[in-house]
């Protein structure tokens, strides 16, 4: 029985140690989401004013048009990777930060220490609210930015297809002229 109690105590202490790193990660996720939202707002404004310059098209042009669609899709995935991770991981971190203080809150409830219950519940609720706010912002930015980038990719692909079609047509015209 002593071994089981030691294991329980060890698990409890380990979970308490994890609280601060999880809270720091939640704050980092929220800060990143707010940073991304600022960049998103600037991009929205530039698009609305007609001054947006596509990074994807710029990279494609820098490669002299020899960048395959798969390469561009990979670039899009890399560009959106952190937003995707924050939108998925932040709620899990919020759940962890909610559950860790619940143990001490339940112990305090059993002892009738309502002040300790309240203190633990404040940490619990604040953490989950901040985590969900960060995840929501990241998901919103991710969703719209993904659509914008895929629209840009599609426009580039259509441009390549039109240029290829013009190239075939031009070659056919040149062949007819040579026959004359």
N, C-alpha and C positions, 0 to 999 in steps of 0.2 A: 504494500500500500504506500510505503514511503517513496518508492520509485515513481509511482503514478503521480503522487503529489508534486514531486520534484519536476517531473515532465510538464505538468500543468503550469507550475510556477515559471518554469523556463520559457514555455510558449507565451505566457502572459507578458513576461519581461521583454521577450523578443518583439512581440507586437507593439509594446509601448515604445521601444527603441525606434521602430519603423514610423511612428507618427510624425516626427519632425521632418525626416526626409520626404515623406509623402506630402506634407503641407508645403514644403519648399517646391516640390515638383508641381503642385497645383498652382502655386503662385507663378511659377515659371511658365506654365501652360497658359494661364490667364494673360500674363504679360505678352507672350508671343502672339496670342489671339488678338489682343488689342493692337499690337504692332502690325499684324497682318491686316487688320481692319483699317488702320490708317493708310497703308499702302493701297488697299482695295478702294478706299474712298478717293484717293488721289487718282487712281486709274479710272474710276467711274467718272470723275470730273473731266479728265483728259478725253475720255471717249465721248462724253456729252458735248464737249467743245470741239470735237473733231481733231484733236491734237495727239491722239494716242499713237505711239509708235510701237509696233509689235516686236517684242523680243524674239519670238519664234521666227518671224519673217526675216528679221535682221540676221539671226544665226544661219538661216537657210541661204540668204544672199551671201553671207560671209563664206559659206562653203561652195560658192559659185553654182548653187542649185544642185549640187551632187549629194545632198543629204537625203537619205531614203526616208520614207514615211515611218518605218520602224524606228529609225533614229530619232525622229521628231516626237514620236509617241513616247519613247523612253525619256526624252528630255522633259516632256510634259509630266510624266509620272514623277520624275525626280523633283521637278519644280513644285509639285503639289504634295509631296511626301510628308512634310512636317505638318501641314494643315490636316491631312488625313489622319496622321498619328495622334495629334492633339484632339481631334474630334472623336476619336475612338478610345483613347487611353484616359483622358481627363475624367470621364464618368466613372471609370473603374477606380481611379485614384480617389475620387470623391466617395465612393462606396467604402473603400478601405479606411479613409479618414473619418467616415461616419461610424464604422463598426468598432474601431479601436477605442474611442472614448466611451462606447456603450458599456463595456465591461466595468470600468471604474464607476460609471453612473449607476449601474445596477447594484454594485457593491455598496455604494453610498446610500442608495434607496433602501437597501436591507438594513442599514444602520440608522436610518431616519435622518441622514444628513442631506437635507434638501438643497443647501447651498452648493455642495459638491455635485449633486445631480445636475443642477442648473448650469454650473460652470462647464461640466463635461458635455452637456447637450448643446451649449452655445458653440463650442469648438466643432462639434459634430455637424450641426446645421450650417454653420458658416463655411466649413470646408466643402460640403456637398453643393452649396449654392454657388460658390466661386468656381468649382470644377464644372458644374453644368453650364454656367455662364460662358466660361472659356470654350467648352466643347461646342456650345450653340453658335458662338461667333465663328469659330474655326470651320464648322460645318457649313454655315451660310457662305463664307468667303470661298471655301473649297468648291461648293456646288456651282456658284456663279463663275468663278475663275476657270473651272474645268470646262464649262460650256463655252466661254470665250476662247479658250485655247483650242478646243476641238473645232470651233468655227474657223479660227485662223488656219488650222491644219487643213481643213476641208478646202478653204479658199486657195491655199498653196497647191494642194493636190489637183484642184480644178484647173489652176493656172498651168501646171505641168502638163496636164492632159491636153489643154488647148494649144499650148506651145508645141507639143508633140504632133498634134493634128495639123497645125500650120506647117510644121517641118516636113511632114509627109506630103502635104498639098504643094508646098514650094518645090520639093524634089520632083514631084510629078510634072509641075509646070516646066521646070528646067529640062526634064527629059523630053517633053514634047517640043520645046524650043530647039533642042539639039537635033531632033529628028528633021526639022524643017531645013 
